[in-house]
Amino acid sequence: MNINNHSHTKISVLDLAIVREGGSASDTFKNSLDLAQHVEKWGYNRYWLAEHHNMPGIASSATSILIGYVASGTTTLRVGSGGIMLPNHAPLIVAEQFGTLATLFPDRIDLGLGRAPGTDQFTAAALKRDEHAAQEFPANVEELQLYFSEGNKKGRVRAIPGEGVNVPIWILGSSTDSAYLAAAKGLPYAFASHFAPAQLLTAIAIYRNNFQPSEQLQEPYVIACINVIAADSDDEAERLATSFKRLFLGIITGNRQQLKEAVDPGEGFMDPMEEAALQQMIAYTFIGGSEKVKRELDYFLEKTKVDELMVASAIYEHEARLHSYEILGQLEI
């Protein structure tokens, strides 16, 4: 049953392919496909996977392969990258990979592009990433667009497959730099407010105020990525959220770990100083039963006027994660 068809706001999934403590990458991939098949039935719009490297708790390093796996097990859901970290790759390789995906799954593949490494400096070096790669990001986006264009038929270097294939490009950002780029190029914009909330409103304003229409997009289009942990009660959601909070605290402290089982969020669950730092990072996180989550999301949407929500939900138990997305899909927002 499509339960999200009465919603005013499109809702999508950002899957970080998180590996649970005691689980494996294989389990993660099976659960990702199962989640994708469920949210497709529930009327979700897209399912994006994010490129990360050298993280024991995240298994999405070969992002384009996972996109193909999820797309092959679904039929209508748009599947894509949130994102491909373009400076880690030659634009030609990305054009060929996503040209292949879009040939296999026509009009269902999205290409979200980021300029960060998605890892630490040592792994970035192992990926042969140039230290100036981030500065070349705008030029690399243009090169990628050229490979996808029909007009490159006489080019010395061509992406086959890829040339003339419809692969919508998205610019991803966690600061204002990418907002200017997305606006100048007339591309849709997705902001990583699930871990970098500080500049969300400024970046959206910059993007909308500077937007130049393009062949791909006539009007500005913004996705905000957020965290949602929904359950049958506020207390149960808070318990489930302990897994997520410990995972993100590990990112802040550099002690990266796999997703741990939920615990009682009672006194002493987390050091107060650490919790204060964590709250700044996860300001756009919505935890609770359906009424609380709906109330807070309504306020968020009123404040940001975003076109689409993309939701990450780091929940240890797979059934509870499914149920969280099910609850969210039923909300009239």
Order of alpha helices (4+ residues) and beta strands (2+ residues): beta-alpha-beta-alpha-beta-alpha-beta-alpha-alpha-beta-alpha-beta-alpha-beta-alpha-alpha-beta-alpha-beta-alpha
